[in-house]
């Protein structure tokens, strides 16, 4: 699988394509992972995607199935279905089976446009195999081997004729068949037809994570930068868009002494105005809800563990702790409000690093303070003894 960053008449794009020199263009587990990660990168930085499709489908066989092919190739469908950037597909030759659908973001109807060169071929699977399976009884009914082979070849030729790009376009399965020499013009025209989004700095969104629970992505695939992510709950499809990001303060969580740390929460200027913060400066403290976006989802804990790995502390469930490796990776901190200026909220004591997505800011009111005696186990007191 080929991935690349490119420009078409000055417009930056991401390019994905099959490599016919490797596995004849078939998609294996490693290739699927590579393209899925690249699509997430393009979506995170508002780069339209151009897909050059030439694939006989997903790789098959016991060896590749031992690599969990279905799970890895499914990432292409999950990621493609959640892309928010324009997606354009050019079929240069073969477009067979689920492999072709994966290269198109789900189907021929999924991209902004799907076009093909005259050399394009379409089919639900490899046509020779389709004939042998679909017409097995007819072929077995012919006793003479030469006649059977001639019938087989006749059926294959007929299916190739039906699957040609021009015939496929005549049934409106794709948008058009184009002259290869006009490909650049088609792509640039389509890209210019898409309304431009307002530039808001780093993207406040990323695709749905496609790694399976307990699976850690390879170290060389990890992006060391903070992820500018939305929080997506796959079960209920709840999407929370950050209201802003932490600017300044620490770049890394080097220790627990957060009380003297001052940082600024910059609100998204495309969604909010200074009126959104009117009256907030009358309060001394605010509650800030944010996401631990640098926590690898493979590290999230759903069961019990010892806080901070201390053998002398008891096993407690994840909902009896305030650690980062929790479902949805959310944090809530009550911190001192230092000042408010236009769309910038300056706070002290927020235990979040530079670039952290902020999901909400609320004023702290005495009426929401705990009522009655506050009780906690001894290990909790030990953790917090030097936290601030």
N, C-alpha and C positions, 0 to 999 in steps of 0.2 A: 504494500500500500504506500502511496506517495502522498505526502503532505507538504505544503509550501505556502509561504506568504508572497504575495505578488501585487502588482499594480496594473490596472487596465485603464489607460488614458488618465493616469494620475490618481485613480480611485483605488484605495487599498482593499484587498480581498484575501480570503483564505482559499486555497485550492486543495482539493482531495481528489485522488484518482487511483484507479487500479493499475497494477504493473503486469502486463501480459508476459513479461520475461520471468516472473516469479509465480509459480503455481498456476500459470496460464491466466492470471488475474483473479483467481479464486480468493475468497476472504477466509483467513484462518483466525485463531484466537488472538494472536499478537497483533495482526493487522487491524482487527476490529477495535482492540483497546487503543491502538495508536490513533486511529481516526476519531474515535469517540472523545478522547482527551483533546484532540486538536479542535473538534467542533465546539467543545466547551470553552476553549481558549478564544475562539472567534466570537462566540456569543458574549463572552465577558468583556470584550473590547470593541463590540459593535462592528465587527468585520463581516460583510456579506460573504457567503460561501459559494464557490463554484465547484460542482462535482463533475468530473469527467469519468463516465461510466463505461467500462469494458470488462465485464465479469461473467463467467459461466455460472456464478452462484456462490453459495457458501461451500467451503471445502468439506469433503465427506471422507469417511473411512474410519476404522477403529483407532488409528493412531491419533488423528486430530480430535476425535471424540473424547479421547482420554485427557485432553486439555480443557475440558468443559466448554466445548465450542458453542453450545446453545446459549449458555449464560453470557459468554463474552460477546457473541454476535448480537445478543439482545440489547446490549448497550447502545449499539448504533440506532436501534429503533427508539429506545427510551430518550436518548439524547436528541435525535432528529425531531421527535415529536415535541420537544420542549424548547427548540430553538426559537428565538425571537428576532433573529436577523434574516434578511432575504437569503433564499437558497435557490440556486439555479443549477439545473442538471443538463449536461450535454452528453448524449449517448453517442460514442464514437464507433462502437462496433457491437459487442455482445451485451445484452441486458436480459439475463435469465434468472428466474426464481427469486427467492428471498434476498439473494445477494444484490440484485438490481434494485429491489425495493429499499434495501438498506442504504444504497448509494444515492437514493432519491429522497431520503428523509422519511420514508414510509410507503410511498406509492408514487405513481406518475402524476397524481393530482396534488401531492403535498407541496412541491416546490412552487416558488413564484412563477416559474416557467420550466417546462421540460421540452427540449428540442433534441433532434437527432440528425446526424449526418446520413446521407443516403446509404452508407454501409451498415447502418444500425440493424440489429436483429433482436427480436423480442420473443419471449416464450416463458412458460411457467417452469420449465426445467430444460436441460439439454435435450435437443430435439431427437437425437438418435435414441436416447434412453426413453423419451416419452413415447416414441413409436413402438419400441420393444415392449413396453409395459401396457400401453393403451390398446395396441392391436395384436396382442400376443395370440389370441385365439385365431384371428384371421391368418397370421403368419404360420401358425402350427398346422392350419388346415391345408397348407400347400406342401405336398410331399417332396417335390423336386427341389433340391437345395439351390440350384441356379435360379429357378423361378421364384423361390422364396426370397432370395437376395435381391432379385430385380424388383419384386413387390415392395420389399423393405425400402429400397432406394427411392422408389417412386413415391412412397408415403413420406419419406424424409424430405424429398424435394418439394412436395406439396406443402408441408409444414413450414419449410424455409420461405416459400413464396408467401404464405399467409403471414409469417412473422416479420416480413420486411418492414422497414421503417415507414415507407409510404403507405402500406396497407394498414399499419397500426395507427398512423395519423388520420387515415380516412374514417376510422371508428372513434376519433377524438380521444384516444388513449394518451396521446401526447399533443403538444401545442403546434408543432410544425416540424418539417424536415427542411434543413437549411444547407446551403452550400458551405462546405468547410472554410472556404476563403472569407465568408461573411461572419464567422464565429465571433470575432472581436467586436464587430459592429453590433451584433445582436446582444452580446453581453453588456456592452457599455450603454446601449439604449435602455435595456431592462433595468440596469442599476440606477440610471438617472431618473427612471420613472418612479422610483421609491421615494416617498417624502422623507426628508432628512429629519432626524431626531435632534432636539436641542442638546448641545454639548454640556454635560454636567460634571466633567472631570472623570475620575475613576468610576467605572461602571458599578452601579449599586445593584447588580444582579449577576447571577450565574446560573448555569443549567442545573437540572436536578442531578444530584450525585448518583452515579450508576455502579459504584462498588458495592459488593454484597456484604452483609454483616459479617464481621470478623475478618474480612479480607483487607489487607494493607496494600496500597498501590506501591509499585517499585520505587525505590528511593530516587532513581534518576528521573522519574516522571513527576515528582512533586515540585510544585511551584513554591519557592521560598517566600514569595511576596504574600502579604495578607490577602485573603480572598474577599472580594467585595460582594458578599452573598446575600441573597434573600434566604429566608428560612422557609422550607417547603416540607409539609407533613404529607407523605405519600398516601397515608390511609384516608385522610379527610381532604387532601388537596387545599390546605390552608396556606396562603401566601402572605408574608409580611414584608413590606418594603421598608428598608431603613429610612428613618427621617433625617439622618445625617451621619457623620463620622467623627471619631475622636482625632484631633490634631494636636501634635505636641506631646509632651510627657515622655514616658519611656518607650523605647523601641522594642524592648524585650522585658519580660517579667523576671528580673534578676533576683529579687528577694521579696519579702512580705511587707516591707516598710512603705506603705502607700500614703500615710497621712499627710506628708509634706508635698506630695506630687500634685502639681497643677497642670491642667490641660484644658483645651477648648473643644466644645462640641459644635461643629459647623453644620447647620441645617441645610437641607437641599433647597437651593434658591429657586428651582423650577417648580416646587410644590408649595413653599411657604413664603410668607412676607413677615416683616418685623411685627406686624399686628399679632402674629401667632404667639409672640412672647410677651405681649403687654401684660403687666401685672405680676409677672414671675419674680421680678426683682424685689417684691415685697416679702418674699419668703427667705429664710436663712438656709434651708436645706432642700434638696431635691432627690427624688428617687430616679435612678437611671437604669433602664433596661437595655441590655446590649447582648451581642452574640460573641462567643469565643470562636471566632471564625478560623483561627489557626489550628484549632484542635482537629486532628485527623479523625474522620468519622469512624475509622476502624478502631480507634482507641476509646470510643464511647462505651461506658459500662451500664448495663441494665440490671445487674444483680448486686449482691453485697460484696464489699471489699473492705480492707483496712484503710482508714483515712491516711493518705500520704504514704501508704505502705509500711506504717509503723507496726512492728510485730507486737508491741506492748499495748496497742489500742485494739478494741474489739472489732469484729466484723459487723458492719452496718450497711443497710441498703442504700442505693444511690439517692433515694428521696429523703434520707436522713443525713445527707451531707450537702455542702454548698460548692463542691468542686466543679472543675471545668468539664470533666469527661462525663457529662450527663446528657440525657435525651434532649435534642434540639439545641444543646450547647448554649443555653441562655444564662446570663448573669444579671443580678439585680443588686444595686448598691445605693445606700443612702449617703450622699456626700454634701459637703458645704458648698453653697452657691456663692461664688466670688463676685460675679457681675454678669450683666446682659448688655450686649451691644449689637444692634440690628439682628443678624441671624447667628450670632456667636454667643454661646453660653459657656462662661468660664467657671470651672468647678475645681475643688480640691478634695483629694482623697478618693478619687474614682480609680478602682483597681482594674483599669483597662489600658491597653497599650495603643500607640499611635496607629491609626488606620482602622480601629475597631468599628464595625457597624453598630450604630445606636438605633434601637427600635422604638423607644419612648422616653419621655421626660415628664415626671409628675412632681408637683410641689409636695413636700412632706408636711403633713398637718398633725398637730398633737392628737387629734381625735382618732388617728389611725395608729398611734403608738400602742404597744401591747397593753392590755388591761389585765390587772392582777399580777401575781408573782411570776417572774420569768424563771423557768427551770431548764437546765441543760446538763448533760453528762460531763464528767470531769475532762474527758479528752477534748471536748469542744472548747472549754476554757483554756486548755493548754495551747491549742492551735491559735486562738485569738489573742493570747497574752502579748505577743510581739508583732501582731499583724499590722497594727496602725503605728 
